[in-house]
Each structure stands twice: as structure tokens, then as C-alpha cells.
Amino acid sequence: MLRIEGLTKRFGAVIAVDQLNLQIEDGEFFSLLGPSGCGKTTTLRCIAGLEKPDEGSITLNDRCLVSVLQHSFVPPERRNMGMVFQSYALWPHMSVAENVAYPLKLRHVSRSETTRRVLDALRLVGLEAYYDRQAPQLSGGQQQRVALARALVFSPNVLLLDEPLSNLDAILRDEMRRELTQLRERVSTTMIYVTHDQVEALSLSNRIAIMNRGKVEQVGSPEEVYSHPATPYAQGFLGRTLTLPARVVSASNGVTRIAIDGAEQFPLEVSHPVNHLQLSQVLGPGDEVDLSIRPEQVRAWSQPPEGQQNVVPAKVCSALFVGDRYEYVIDLGRSTHVLPLPSSEVFRTDDRIFLEFPAAALAVWPR
């Protein structure tokens, strides 16, 4: 288990990581997800020992890797961690086997044991046939797999991956994502993965930490962080969000009713009015809020549906066909929004449509 407590790293006046606390379980594939400058790579480099934090501690099992209070710091080469960089970082004058064997050479592993481990590592990533190939002769995806084999060959306690797919084109990136998924199932090594790509984080991870300005906004499984965001930032960063200005109509007996601005005659019932936020305040009538929902959870009808609740009329201003979906610009209440809908649902400009907002899918954020 890797435990990070109170981790802070400053670069001059800039706080790159701000009092970060995380606990990563043994064998877990854990992703640090966020935009450029959010502190995810700096956190990874502190774990690796490539940066010294200004505050806090990092512990792996019962071993303290760094503690600012105790003035202790284990250098990178003694942490038994493998790292895969964005740029591959292969030696161009070495063969595939020599690149993979390099960490074993530094550890003075015997020649016969090195040969066995290198073949095992290359077999893990499907490159045993490229044993004697020179590194520059490989494609980008193959080079990244060599980098993975090199990081795994000495059986690290933790494998650190710093945006390893960002230099690949879209097709190779999808291929490598599938390779990583299979690799995750074949090895039991704890993996910490840094990315700004939502699809990578959602498809690969056991758990995800969404980061913003050096802090963690939310930690949870892919399903949890997507379906039950803990903050407006977490909801807005991960996937598409339709956000509507609204106002609380009533809140009593566990039922909260909220009206979209300009559509007060069609109040909506909400199942989770504060959506897991730890708020000291209680929403009351007249409070201004932002009402949010994932577009794929909205249902659209050409006629008012019978027996359905939480239905609000809207007007189609324009429709843009983009292959698997239409992107509709709609007037809803007193505001205009873009609403993507499946290409099977076709509406025309100036059509009056009816949108259903399931109560359990709505999140409400006080303004």
C-alpha cells in the first residue's frame, strides 16, 4: 500500500501540489487525471523520488520513502519503482533486448537470469520476436511496449506511467490502451498512471483521482466519479455536462423541487439535491442553483410523453449532424444550450420538443 500524506511541492511562488492525501492499494491500477498544470506529474515525480517535496510524507507498506518532518529521503534507485516516460527514453544505440536488460545490468543480475527475465518481459508485451531489433527501427507503439518491458523486467513494487500514450496517433493510442488493459490483468504490480485523457482513465483504472490546481477533487471508481461527481469541477471535467441555471421551489419531506429559469411552470423533482457535497447549508425555497446532468441521460420526445415525470418543453434552434449523433442548439427556459442526441433521434429547426430529466441523474450545485 502506498500512502501519501500532506504532500506539498512548490516551484517558487507556484504551489504545484497542495496538501495532497492519497492511499493506493496493493495491485491497484490508480490514475491521476486532470488538465496540464494540475499537479499530477509532479505528484508522480515525488513518488518516484525525482522531486523532493516541501511538506508531507510518502510511505510504501511500512517503509518511509520520504518525510520532510523526519528529514528522510530514499533516492530513486533504492525505491524499486519502474517508470515509463511519455518520450519512451530508449537508448538508440542498443537493441530491444539490451534496452530491456539495462536495469538488470545495473543490479548485477547474472547473464543467464537476465536472458530469462528479458524474454519473459518481452513476452508480456508481445515483442519476443523483436529481441535483436534495434530500438530506432520500431514503431512508436512498439517502442512504448519496450519501455514497458524495461520498467517491468526487475519486478518493481510500483510501476509509474507518465502520460505514456500521448505521443502516439489515435489508432496506436487505442491499440496501446487495449494492450495496457491486458497487461493489467496479467501482472499484479501496483500501477500509478498519469493522464489528461478521460477515456484512458475510465477504461484502465480501478480508481481515479481527479486533480485540480494541486488538490484532489474526487477519488473513486470510474463509475463513481462519472455518475456521482462530488464537485462541479469533477462533473465538468469528466465527460459532457448540460448545466442549467435554476432555483429551488420547495424542499420538504425529503423531496426537493427545482425549476429551470424561465420554465417555472415545469418544476423538476431531484433525488440527490446536493449530490454528495459536504455542505453545511441546506437548500431552501428561492435559493439559486446550477442543475446539471449528463446529456446521454436526457430523453427527448416530439410529443409530451404520457406518464413521464420531470419533462420540460424546449425549442430546436439548429441541428448539426456529426455522424453518430446530432448536436442540437436548443432554447430551454431563458438560456440556450448544446444538447447532443443519438442520430436515431431526428428533429428539425424550430421543432418544439420535450426533454425528460430523470430525477436520479440530476445534480444540484448551490451558486
C-alpha positions, 0 to 999 in steps of 0.5 A: 500500500502506498500512502501519501500524506500532506504532500506539498511541492512548490516551484517558487511562488507556484504551489504545484501540489497542495496538501495532497492525501492519497492511499493506493492499494496493493495491485491497484491500477490508480490514475491521476487525471486532470488538465496540464498544470494540475499537479499530477506529474509532479505528484508522480515525480515525488513518488518516484523520488525525482522531486523532493517535496516541501511538506508531507510524507510518502510511505510504501507498506511500512517503509518511509520513502520520504518525510520532510518532518523526519528529514528522510529521503530514499533516492530513486534507485533504492525505491524499486519503482519502474517508470515509463516516460511519455518520450519512451527514453530508449537508448538508440544505440542498443537493441530491444533486448539490451534496452530491456536488460539495462536495469538488470545490468545495473543490479548485477543480475547474472547473464543467464537470469537476465536472458530469462527475465528479458524474454519473459518481459518481452513476452508480456508485451508481445515483442519476443520476436523483436529481441535483436531489433534495434530500438530506432527501427520500431514503431512508436507503439512498439517502442512504448511496449519496450519501455514497458518491458524495461520498467517491468523486467526487475519486478518493481513494487510500483510501476509509474506511467507518465502520460505514456500514450500521448505521443502516439496517433489515435489508432496506436493510442487505442491499440496501446490502451487495449494492450495496457488493459491486458497487461493489467490483468496479467501482472499484479504490480501496483500501477500509478498512471498519469493522464489528461485523457478521460477515456484512458482513465475510465477504461484502465483504472480501478480508481481515479483521482481527479486533480485540480490546481494541486488538490484532489477533487474526487477519488473513486471508481470510474463509475463513481466519479462519472455518475456521482461527481462530488464537485462541479469541477469533477462533473465538468471535467469528466465527460459532457455536462448540460448545466442549467441555471435554476432555483429551488421551489420547495424542499420538504419531506425529503423531496426537493423541487427545482425549476429551470429559469424561465420554465417555472411552470415545469418544476423538476423533482431531484433525488440527490439535491446536493449530490454528495457535497459536504455542505453545511447549508441546506437548500431552501425555497428561492435559493439559486442553483446550477442543475446539471446532468449528463446529456446521454441521460436526457430523453427527448420526445416530439410529443409530451410523453404520457406518464413521464415525470420531470419533462420540460418543453424546449425549442430546436434552434439548429441541428448539426449532424456529426455522424453518430449523433446530432448536436442540437442548439436548443432554447430551454427556459431563458438560456440556450444550450448544446444538447447532443442526441443519438442520430436515431433521434431526428428533429428539425429547426424550430421543432418544439420538443420535450426533454425528460430529466430523470430525477436520479441523474440530476445534480444540484450545485448551490451558486 
